[in-house]
């Protein structure tokens, strides 16, 4: 059994694309995937953030609290279900996240609606930091969203600018599994430009 974890911040558009690819590819190849939390807000603490990115960091901090609380109560499966709902809202529909919208999502998912209050509960910040630290420990260094770990071997990425079709996606996952099992493999990278294409809805796996 191949153990595959993907660490993502819900606000990251690249993480959204990678998650859609990985969930599709896992279903296509009959593998199990666990989505886990990391935090761009924690990653960038103390950094000089420009105005354009500050709103993303603020959103990361608030949603990070919510996802930590949901994971504590509903385990990683709850994280994944909420991630699909929130991701579709912010990455596909480009909607503003409000406490009212979160309450509606929680109700639709059969979750405790009072968890919407955790968006502003800074007492959860330490738990968010611990979840983020787990992603960095898995990687063995400092890295952003997404981070994939396969049988305990983690890499930053894969960074995708669009979701591949099912055949290509399955082939990519097979290739990454092979890479993760190759002793001494370190880095494979090529330049990319432009924002990721996120206007496809989340798939139900």
Wavefront OBJ file of the C-alpha trace (Angstrom):
o trace
v 0.000 0.000 0.000
v 1.398 3.392 -1.023
v 0.906 6.096 1.628
v 0.285 9.474 -0.036
v -0.190 12.738 1.866
v -0.691 16.174 0.332
v -0.088 19.179 2.590
v -1.984 22.246 1.394
v -3.179 25.632 2.536
v -6.835 26.045 1.545
v -6.168 29.543 0.164
v -3.410 28.411 -2.229
v -4.600 28.170 -5.859
v -1.663 25.943 -6.826
v -2.549 23.647 -3.940
v -6.127 23.513 -5.229
v -5.026 22.417 -8.694
v -2.634 19.821 -7.260
v -5.327 18.456 -4.970
v -7.804 18.057 -7.839
v -5.159 16.242 -9.877
v -4.147 13.973 -7.013
v -7.683 13.026 -5.974
v -8.523 12.180 -9.595
v -5.281 10.239 -10.114
v -5.705 8.319 -6.861
v -9.188 7.241 -7.883
v -7.954 6.295 -11.360
v -5.127 4.163 -9.930
v -7.034 2.811 -6.911
v -4.819 4.502 -4.334
v -5.620 6.323 -1.111
v -4.709 9.966 -0.513
v -4.872 12.004 2.681
v -5.124 15.786 2.444
v -3.422 17.558 5.342
v -3.055 21.130 6.502
v -0.147 23.512 6.185
v -0.225 27.298 6.642
v 1.065 30.069 4.417
v 0.362 32.475 7.275
v 2.731 30.581 9.562
v 5.264 30.095 6.758
v 5.416 33.849 6.126
v 5.404 35.063 9.726
v 7.791 37.993 10.059
v 8.167 38.387 6.286
v 7.603 41.672 4.462
v 4.359 40.932 2.601
v 3.105 43.262 -0.126
v -0.446 44.544 -0.024
v -1.578 42.247 -2.840
v -0.615 39.135 -0.888
v -1.523 40.350 2.601
v -5.206 39.568 2.096
v -4.274 35.970 1.194
v -2.170 35.671 4.332
v -4.990 37.054 6.469
v -7.409 34.592 4.891
v -4.923 31.775 5.467
v -4.750 32.637 9.150
v -8.537 32.684 9.644
v -9.284 29.600 7.557
v -6.358 27.794 9.165
v -8.126 28.027 12.525
v -11.332 26.664 11.040
v -9.642 23.742 9.298
v -7.699 22.857 12.424
v -10.911 22.774 14.465
v -12.709 20.725 11.813
v -9.821 18.250 11.585
v -9.755 17.843 15.361
v -13.477 17.026 15.368
v -13.918 15.185 12.061
v -10.370 13.936 11.343
v -8.663 14.256 7.923
v -11.813 13.083 6.133
v -13.563 16.184 7.463
v -10.686 18.354 6.279
v -11.094 16.985 2.759
v -14.852 17.490 2.657
v -14.609 21.069 3.879
v -11.637 21.725 1.590
v -13.725 20.791 -1.444
v -16.499 23.152 -0.385
v -14.276 26.083 0.558
v -11.971 25.570 -2.427
v -14.852 25.537 -4.882
v -16.094 28.785 -3.365
v -12.831 30.729 -3.374
v -10.945 29.207 -6.318
v -13.701 28.323 -8.763
v -16.499 30.777 -7.995
v -14.138 33.504 -6.688
v -16.473 34.230 -3.786
v -15.641 36.111 -0.610
v -15.530 33.888 2.442
v -17.774 35.159 5.229
v -18.807 33.582 8.546
v -22.294 33.218 7.108
v -20.982 31.368 4.058
v -18.885 29.082 6.268
v -21.898 28.375 8.469
v -23.898 27.356 5.399
v -21.080 25.067 4.220
v -20.796 23.396 7.617
v -24.537 22.804 7.734
v -24.525 21.373 4.199
v -21.721 18.998 5.213
v -23.522 17.872 8.360
v -20.895 19.499 10.591
v -21.254 21.589 13.725
v -22.288 25.070 12.564
v -20.710 26.686 15.631
v -17.275 25.866 14.186
v -17.675 28.975 12.016
v -16.790 30.975 15.128
v -13.282 29.513 15.078
v -12.344 31.802 12.180
v -11.584 34.497 14.780
v -10.409 32.262 17.633
v -6.716 33.065 17.988
v -6.397 30.434 20.712
v -6.241 27.938 17.813
v -3.137 29.571 16.334
v -0.777 27.254 18.221
v -2.594 24.216 16.833
v -2.353 25.682 13.327
v 1.378 26.161 13.853
v 1.734 22.536 14.945
v -0.087 21.335 11.825
v 2.188 23.506 9.695
v 5.305 22.246 11.497
v 4.251 18.692 10.646
v 4.326 19.616 6.952
v 7.819 21.081 7.266
v 9.058 18.082 9.208
v 7.684 15.795 6.525
v 9.555 17.811 3.899
v 12.717 18.078 5.944
v 13.001 21.796 5.266
v 11.068 24.959 4.554
v 8.465 24.744 1.807
v 5.150 26.182 0.717
v 1.914 24.753 -0.614
v 1.643 22.042 -1.865
v 3.956 19.438 -0.357
v 3.510 15.799 -1.342
v 4.781 12.921 0.770
v 4.885 9.400 -0.660
v 5.823 6.574 1.692
v 7.553 9.118 3.917
v 9.544 10.776 1.106
v 8.357 14.366 0.636
v 8.855 17.022 -2.032
v 7.662 20.567 -2.526
v 5.064 20.324 -5.288
v 4.037 19.150 -7.714
v 3.160 22.667 -8.824
v 0.608 22.396 -11.617
v -0.888 25.262 -13.586
v -3.858 23.164 -14.683
v -5.358 19.775 -13.929
v -4.165 17.126 -16.435
v -6.602 14.698 -17.961
v -7.131 11.399 -16.156
v -4.634 9.393 -18.213
v -1.896 12.008 -17.881
v -2.712 12.519 -14.220
v -2.423 8.818 -13.438
v 0.899 8.667 -15.304
v 2.181 11.655 -13.326
v 1.296 9.997 -10.035
v 3.015 6.775 -11.090
v 6.099 8.812 -12.005
v 6.154 10.582 -8.655
v 5.851 7.282 -6.822
v 8.839 6.020 -8.805
v 10.783 9.198 -8.022
v 9.975 8.952 -4.312
v 11.335 5.416 -4.276
v 14.596 6.373 -5.980
v 17.442 6.773 -3.459
v 19.325 10.039 -3.793
v 16.723 11.832 -5.891
v 16.624 15.505 -4.857
v 15.245 18.093 -7.309
v 13.444 18.290 -10.644
v 12.229 21.728 -11.699
v 11.391 23.811 -14.752
v 10.254 27.437 -15.087
v 6.564 28.241 -15.132
v 4.604 31.454 -15.460
v 1.092 32.696 -15.019
v -1.559 31.831 -12.473
v -3.009 28.313 -12.232
v -6.292 27.512 -13.965
v -8.735 26.893 -11.134
v -12.087 27.379 -12.828
v -12.933 23.679 -12.913
v -15.220 22.430 -10.127
v -14.023 20.003 -7.490
v -14.583 16.367 -8.371
v -16.422 14.079 -5.996
v -14.190 11.167 -5.050
l 1 2 3 4 5 6 7 8 9 10 11 12 13 14 15 16 17 18 19 20 21 22 23 24 25 26 27 28 29 30 31 32 33 34 35 36 37 38 39 40 41 42 43 44 45 46 47 48 49 50 51 52 53 54 55 56 57 58 59 60 61 62 63 64 65 66 67 68 69 70 71 72 73 74 75 76 77 78 79 80 81 82 83 84 85 86 87 88 89 90 91 92 93 94 95 96 97 98 99 100 101 102 103 104 105 106 107 108 109 110 111 112 113 114 115 116 117 118 119 120 121 122 123 124 125 126 127 128 129 130 131 132 133 134 135 136 137 138 139 140 141 142 143 144 145 146 147 148 149 150 151 152 153 154 155 156 157 158 159 160 161 162 163 164 165 166 167 168 169 170 171 172 173 174 175 176 177 178 179 180 181 182 183 184 185 186 187 188 189 190 191 192 193 194 195 196 197 198 199 200 201 202 203 204 205
